[in-house]
Amino acid sequence: MIENASEDPRSGEGASAAHPPPERPRRREINGWLVLDKPVGMTSTHAVAVAKRLFNAKKAGHAGTLDPLASGLLPIAFGEATKTVPFVMDGRKGYRFTVSWGEERDTDDSEGAVTATSAARPSRDSIEAALPAFIGDIMQTPPRFSAIKIAGERAYDLSRAGESVELEARLVRIEKLAVVAHETGASIFEAVCGKGTYVRAVARDLGRALGCFGHVSALRRTKVGPFTEENAILLDDLAELRHKAAAGEGNLAGELLPVSTALDDIPALAVSRADAGRLRRGQSILLRGREAPLLQGRISVTSEGALVALAEAEGAEIRPTRIFNLSR
């Protein structure tokens, strides 16, 4: 809630010139990646807003929505790092999740209404025998309650409005899917998958294949692109660091990873200060000399240790496509 700035909450009267409302601190230019360990029950949008406020940052965004039901890695990009968000979103994702057997739900997770039940419960052997069909390049139909757009509307909005939602199956890649624990009523899995894969759909389809139905009852994201749980910080710990920093006992900036972290899988090229200046002005450069590398495709360009640009390389020509305003 935002209080009316014209009212003094201590007296209920308009603030006088002698007691002007406190000024909000100016937002700062913050550049880098924060790997937040999002708690269950919080939306990704809210988590970004809290982190942005703690850093007092001007600009922030996240690399891939994590449902309120889920916990785990939510990479948050500040400032110039927002230009690298697509590279993180295109990276592999890792998950640890629990499938509860015996019920299918309309959301494919524990928040939805039950749509089918079964008294059957799968054995660990039967589950593992079914997994190969879910590994590799497979066709998957996304959940009805998903962010996919149908005629400009989100599928989950249409589903919540009671409309019939039919989504087409699409090709996704699951590199790893393994049972790590099993009980009669539930199993815990670990998965590594590509962009666009829905773990909830895996639970739904696996339950159908086993003839017992199933839905996701717990979900944690453990990897996003180059980021892992080793990089992550809890929101409560971040707030504590902010409190210490305000008292002069710490520095929140120490939790940020460089903007270039998102580009680890892209070939990198170091150039001279003069060439960096040309790239920053949007001009192409030519690599000269017998020792000059012959590159092809997308690359990242640095100079004196600072990220300068994303570029397209065609032999000796380097053409900038995205400029970064960063100092060393």
C-alpha positions in Angstrom: 0.0 0.0 0.0 1.3 3.5 -0.8 0.3 6.2 1.6 -0.9 9.6 0.4 2.2 11.9 0.5 0.0 14.9 1.4 -1.0 13.3 4.8 1.1 13.1 7.9 0.3 9.7 9.4 1.3 10.9 12.9 -1.4 13.6 13.0 -3.9 12.9 10.2 -3.4 16.4 8.9 -1.6 17.7 5.8 2.2 17.7 6.1 3.5 21.3 6.7 6.5 22.9 5.2 8.3 22.3 8.5 7.7 18.6 8.2 8.0 17.7 4.5 7.6 14.1 3.5 10.9 12.2 3.3 12.4 12.0 -0.2 12.7 8.6 -1.8 16.3 7.6 -2.5 17.2 7.9 -6.2 17.4 4.7 -8.1 20.9 3.6 -9.0 22.5 2.2 -12.1 23.1 -1.4 -11.1 24.5 -3.9 -13.7 24.8 -7.6 -13.1 23.0 -10.9 -12.3 21.5 -11.9 -9.0 20.6 -15.5 -8.6 17.7 -15.5 -6.2 16.5 -18.6 -4.4 12.8 -17.8 -4.7 10.6 -19.1 -1.9 7.3 -21.1 -2.4 4.2 -18.9 -2.4 5.8 -15.8 -4.1 5.3 -14.8 -7.7 8.3 -14.1 -9.9 7.2 -10.6 -10.5 6.9 -9.9 -6.7 10.4 -11.4 -6.1 11.9 -9.1 -8.8 10.2 -6.1 -7.2 11.6 -7.0 -3.8 15.1 -7.5 -5.1 14.9 -4.3 -7.1 13.9 -2.4 -4.0 16.7 -3.9 -1.9 19.3 -2.9 -4.5 17.5 0.4 -5.2 18.1 -0.4 -8.8 16.7 1.5 -11.8 16.0 -1.5 -14.0 15.5 -5.2 -13.4 13.9 -8.3 -15.0 14.0 -12.0 -14.7 15.1 -14.9 -16.9 12.1 -17.3 -16.9 9.0 -17.3 -14.7 8.9 -19.6 -11.8 5.4 -20.5 -10.5 4.3 -19.5 -7.0 4.1 -23.2 -6.1 7.8 -23.6 -7.0 11.0 -22.7 -5.2 14.5 -22.3 -6.5 16.6 -20.4 -9.0 15.2 -17.1 -10.4 18.0 -15.3 -12.1 17.4 -11.5 -11.9 19.1 -9.2 -14.4 19.9 -5.6 -13.4 20.6 -2.8 -15.8 22.8 -3.9 -18.8 22.3 -7.5 -17.8 18.7 -7.3 -19.1 20.2 -7.3 -22.6 21.5 -10.8 -22.0 18.2 -12.3 -20.6 17.4 -14.3 -23.9 20.7 -16.2 -23.6 19.8 -17.4 -20.1 16.2 -18.3 -21.0 17.5 -20.3 -24.0 19.8 -22.4 -21.7 19.2 -25.7 -20.0 17.0 -25.9 -16.9 17.4 -28.3 -14.0 14.5 -29.4 -11.8 13.9 -31.5 -8.7 10.2 -32.4 -8.4 7.7 -34.7 -6.7 4.9 -36.4 -8.5 2.0 -37.5 -6.4 0.2 -40.6 -7.9 -3.5 -41.4 -8.1 -4.9 -38.0 -9.1 -4.8 -35.8 -12.2 -5.6 -32.2 -11.8 -6.7 -29.5 -14.3 -3.5 -27.4 -13.5 -1.3 -30.5 -13.4 -0.1 -29.4 -10.0 -1.5 -29.5 -6.5 -3.3 -26.2 -6.8 -5.9 -27.5 -9.3 -9.1 -29.3 -9.2 -9.1 -33.1 -9.4 -10.2 -34.3 -12.8 -9.4 -38.1 -12.6 -8.5 -40.6 -9.9 -7.1 -44.1 -9.7 -6.5 -46.6 -7.0 -3.4 -47.9 -8.8 0.1 -47.0 -7.6 3.2 -47.6 -9.8 6.3 -49.4 -8.6 9.7 -47.9 -9.0 10.6 -50.5 -11.6 7.5 -49.7 -13.7 8.3 -46.0 -13.5 11.9 -46.4 -14.6 10.7 -48.7 -17.5 8.5 -45.9 -18.7 11.1 -43.1 -18.6 12.9 -43.7 -21.9 9.8 -42.6 -23.8 10.1 -39.2 -22.1 13.8 -38.6 -22.7 15.3 -37.0 -25.8 13.4 -34.9 -28.4 9.7 -35.6 -27.7 6.3 -34.1 -28.5 4.7 -32.5 -25.5 1.3 -30.8 -25.0 1.7 -27.8 -22.6 -0.7 -27.6 -19.6 -4.0 -25.8 -20.1 -2.9 -23.5 -17.3 0.2 -22.1 -18.9 1.4 -18.7 -20.2 1.2 -19.7 -23.9 -0.9 -17.3 -25.9 -4.0 -18.3 -27.9 -5.3 -15.5 -30.1 -3.5 -13.0 -27.9 -4.8 -14.4 -24.6 -2.8 -16.4 -22.1 -4.0 -20.0 -21.8 -4.3 -19.8 -18.0 -6.6 -16.7 -18.3 -8.9 -18.5 -20.7 -8.9 -21.7 -18.5 -9.7 -19.7 -15.4 -12.6 -18.1 -17.3 -14.0 -21.5 -18.0 -13.2 -21.5 -21.7 -12.2 -24.7 -23.5 -8.4 -24.6 -24.2 -6.8 -26.8 -26.8 -3.0 -26.5 -27.1 -1.0 -28.2 -29.8 1.8 -30.5 -29.0 5.3 -29.2 -29.7 8.8 -30.5 -29.8 10.8 -30.2 -26.6 14.0 -31.7 -25.4 14.5 -33.6 -22.1 18.2 -34.6 -21.6 17.8 -36.3 -18.2 14.8 -37.7 -16.3 15.5 -40.0 -13.4 13.8 -41.3 -10.2 15.9 -40.3 -7.1 13.4 -41.4 -4.4 10.2 -43.5 -4.4 7.3 -44.2 -2.0 4.0 -45.9 -2.6 2.1 -42.6 -3.2 4.8 -40.3 -4.6 8.1 -40.3 -6.4 10.9 -37.6 -6.6 12.5 -36.9 -9.9 15.4 -34.9 -11.3 15.3 -33.5 -14.8 17.4 -31.5 -17.2 15.5 -30.0 -20.1 15.5 -27.4 -22.8 13.5 -24.3 -23.3 9.7 -24.7 -23.4 9.5 -28.0 -21.5 6.8 -28.2 -18.8 7.6 -30.5 -15.8 3.9 -30.5 -15.0 3.2 -32.0 -18.4 5.8 -34.7 -17.7 4.0 -35.6 -14.5 0.6 -35.7 -16.3 1.8 -37.8 -19.3 3.8 -40.1 -17.1 0.8 -40.8 -14.9 -1.3 -41.6 -17.9 1.3 -43.9 -19.4 1.5 -45.8 -16.1 -2.3 -45.9 -15.8 -2.5 -44.3 -12.4 -2.6 -40.5 -13.0 -0.3 -38.0 -11.4 0.4 -34.4 -10.7 3.3 -32.3 -9.5 3.1 -31.7 -5.7 6.5 -30.0 -5.2 8.9 -28.3 -7.6 12.3 -26.8 -7.3 14.4 -25.3 -10.1 18.1 -26.1 -9.6 19.7 -24.8 -12.7 19.1 -22.0 -15.3 21.6 -21.7 -18.1 25.0 -21.0 -16.4 23.5 -20.5 -13.0 23.3 -23.2 -10.3 22.3 -23.5 -6.6 25.9 -22.6 -5.7 25.2 -19.1 -7.0 21.9 -18.6 -5.2 20.9 -16.5 -2.2 17.7 -16.6 -0.2 15.5 -13.4 -0.1 15.8 -13.3 3.7 19.6 -13.4 3.5 19.5 -10.7 0.9 17.4 -8.5 3.1 19.8 -9.1 6.0 22.7 -8.0 3.8 20.8 -4.9 2.8 20.4 -4.1 6.5 24.1 -4.6 7.2 25.0 -2.5 4.1 22.9 0.4 5.4 24.9 0.2 8.6 28.1 0.3 6.7 28.9 -3.4 7.5 28.7 -4.9 4.0 28.1 -4.5 0.3 25.2 -5.9 -1.6 27.2 -5.6 -4.8 29.2 -8.6 -3.7 26.2 -10.9 -4.5 26.1 -9.8 -8.2 27.6 -11.8 -11.0 29.1 -10.1 -14.0 26.8 -9.3 -17.0 29.0 -11.5 -19.1 28.2 -14.6 -17.0 25.1 -15.1 -19.2 27.3 -15.3 -22.3 29.6 -18.1 -21.1 28.5 -20.4 -24.0 29.3 -17.8 -26.7 32.7 -17.4 -28.3 34.5 -14.3 -27.0 36.8 -11.9 -28.8 39.1 -9.3 -27.2 39.7 -6.2 -29.2 41.8 -3.0 -28.9 40.4 0.2 -27.3 40.2 1.8 -30.7 38.1 -1.1 -32.2 36.0 -1.1 -29.0 35.2 2.6 -29.6 34.1 1.9 -33.2 31.8 -1.0 -32.0 30.3 1.3 -29.4 29.4 3.8 -32.1 27.7 1.0 -34.0 30.4 0.6 -36.6 31.8 -2.7 -37.9 35.4 -3.5 -37.6 37.8 -5.7 -39.6 40.3 -8.1 -38.0 43.7 -7.7 -39.7 46.9 -9.7 -39.7 47.8 -13.4 -40.2 47.1 -14.1 -36.5 43.5 -12.7 -36.7 40.9 -15.4 -35.9 38.3 -16.3 -38.5 35.0 -16.4 -36.7 31.5 -17.1 -37.8 28.2 -16.4 -36.1 27.3 -14.7 -32.8 30.2 -13.7 -30.5 30.7 -11.5 -27.4 33.4 -8.7 -27.7 35.4 -7.4 -24.8 38.1 -4.8 -24.4 40.4 -4.2 -21.4 38.3 -6.7 -19.4 35.0 -5.0 -20.0 32.1 -6.3 -22.1 31.6 -4.1 -25.2 29.1 -5.7 -27.5 27.3 -8.7 -28.9 28.2 -9.1 -32.6 27.9 -11.1 -35.7 31.2 -12.4 -37.1 31.6 -13.1 -40.8 35.2 -14.0 -41.4 37.3 -10.9 -40.6 34.3 -8.6 -40.3 32.7 -8.0 -36.9 29.3 -6.3 -36.9 27.8 -5.1 -33.6 24.2 -6.1 -32.8 23.9 -5.0 -29.1 26.1 -2.5 -27.3 26.8 -2.5 -23.6 27.5 0.6 -21.5 29.9 -0.9 -19.0 33.2 0.1 -17.6 35.8 -2.3 -16.4 
